Amino acid sequence: METTQRHIIDEEVQWDKTKTIVSKTDVYGTILYANDVFSKTCEYSTIELVGEPHNIIRHPDMPKVAFKVLWDALKKGENFHAIVKNLTRTGRYYWVITDFTIDKDESGNIVGYTARRKSVPSGVVKKIEPIYKTLLEIEKLKGEKASEMYFEAYLKEEAGKTYNEFVVDLFNEELSKEEAEKIKSETSSLKKGLNWFFFGETDPK
Ligand SMILES: Cc1cc2nc3c(=O)[nH]c(=O)nc-3n(C[C@H](O)[C@H](O)[C@H](O)COP(=O)(O)O)c2cc1C
């Protein structure tokens, strides 16, 4: 299936932001399952998506390093959160916060991954977009390694946290007052993670 050189339209696709976009992959990122919200949002049918690599919806505005950090965490068996700009069939985009979980068999071997995505508040996009833009520029002009090192140094110096912690905190900071109140009642937003958001749980397991 054609995955590259799609015409890019600088326009957000309309989608039901109250819903969760779900996909499951094998260990290589090949799509095994896509829910209806996913197929409606990205404008491909489920049948078209199944068996395709997940980069079918990769947006050219996303820096490579964001996916490197993701894969490093997944291969280590760590659950992960990422803020991703995705590309639809017609070249439109949608921003999501993604909760990645590891799927294991009875013996504990990693057999695949599940991604659950929710819409992100525009405040989060405003903060992450310039960082991704800088990383992409570094990638183009100085190479992937330089971008990776810059990102590592940026997180260490300016945020003092890992990318996963950075995403969770950034997201929690931008929540509405009502939601922020819920978090305050918990010990700390970081410890709490985003389980409550994706699964409606208040206590991380
Ligand atoms: C469960 C799972 C979900 C993924 N979801 C997305 C996604 O929504 N958008 C995306 O661009 N990449 C997603 N990826 C990462 C892709 O596999 C791929 O690494 C990325 O699109 C970059 O493409 P490239 O590796 O060909 O550079 C996902 C990977 C996994 C394992």
PDBQT file of the ligand as one rigid body, heavy atoms in Angstrom, charges set to zero:
ROOT
HETATM    1  C1  LIG A 301       1.389  -0.257  19.172  1.00  0.00    +0.000 C 
HETATM    2  C2  LIG A 301       2.070   0.743  18.276  1.00  0.00    +0.000 A 
HETATM    3  C3  LIG A 301       1.365   1.850  17.846  1.00  0.00    +0.000 A 
HETATM    4  C4  LIG A 301       1.964   2.805  17.025  1.00  0.00    +0.000 A 
HETATM    5  N1  LIG A 301       1.233   3.884  16.638  1.00  0.00    +0.000 NA
HETATM    6  C5  LIG A 301       1.789   4.798  15.811  1.00  0.00    +0.000 A 
HETATM    7  C6  LIG A 301       1.028   5.908  15.369  1.00  0.00    +0.000 A 
HETATM    8  O1  LIG A 301      -0.122   6.109  15.746  1.00  0.00    +0.000 OA
HETATM    9  N2  LIG A 301       1.639   6.774  14.516  1.00  0.00    +0.000 N 
HETATM   10  C7  LIG A 301       2.915   6.608  14.078  1.00  0.00    +0.000 A 
HETATM   11  O2  LIG A 301       3.385   7.436  13.293  1.00  0.00    +0.000 OA
HETATM   12  N3  LIG A 301       3.660   5.574  14.525  1.00  0.00    +0.000 NA
HETATM   13  C8  LIG A 301       3.132   4.677  15.367  1.00  0.00    +0.000 A 
HETATM   14  N4  LIG A 301       3.894   3.620  15.810  1.00  0.00    +0.000 N 
HETATM   15  C9  LIG A 301       5.321   3.583  15.457  1.00  0.00    +0.000 C 
HETATM   16  C10 LIG A 301       5.561   2.994  14.076  1.00  0.00    +0.000 C 
HETATM   17  O3  LIG A 301       5.706   1.602  14.201  1.00  0.00    +0.000 OA
HETATM   18  C11 LIG A 301       6.846   3.584  13.413  1.00  0.00    +0.000 C 
HETATM   19  O4  LIG A 301       7.966   3.338  14.227  1.00  0.00    +0.000 OA
HETATM   20  C12 LIG A 301       6.731   5.102  13.176  1.00  0.00    +0.000 C 
HETATM   21  O5  LIG A 301       5.598   5.409  12.423  1.00  0.00    +0.000 OA
HETATM   22  C13 LIG A 301       7.962   5.666  12.456  1.00  0.00    +0.000 C 
HETATM   23  O6  LIG A 301       8.119   5.082  11.224  1.00  0.00    +0.000 OA
HETATM   24  P1  LIG A 301       9.523   4.509  10.783  1.00  0.00    +0.000 P 
HETATM   25  O7  LIG A 301       9.918   3.564  11.895  1.00  0.00    +0.000 OA
HETATM   26  O8  LIG A 301       9.290   3.848   9.487  1.00  0.00    +0.000 OA
HETATM   27  O9  LIG A 301      10.432   5.705  10.714  1.00  0.00    +0.000 OA
HETATM   28  C14 LIG A 301       3.323   2.649  16.623  1.00  0.00    +0.000 A 
HETATM   29  C15 LIG A 301       4.027   1.522  17.063  1.00  0.00    +0.000 A 
HETATM   30  C16 LIG A 301       3.425   0.582  17.885  1.00  0.00    +0.000 A 
HETATM   31  C17 LIG A 301       4.206  -0.598  18.354  1.00  0.00    +0.000 C 
ENDROOT
TORSDOF 0
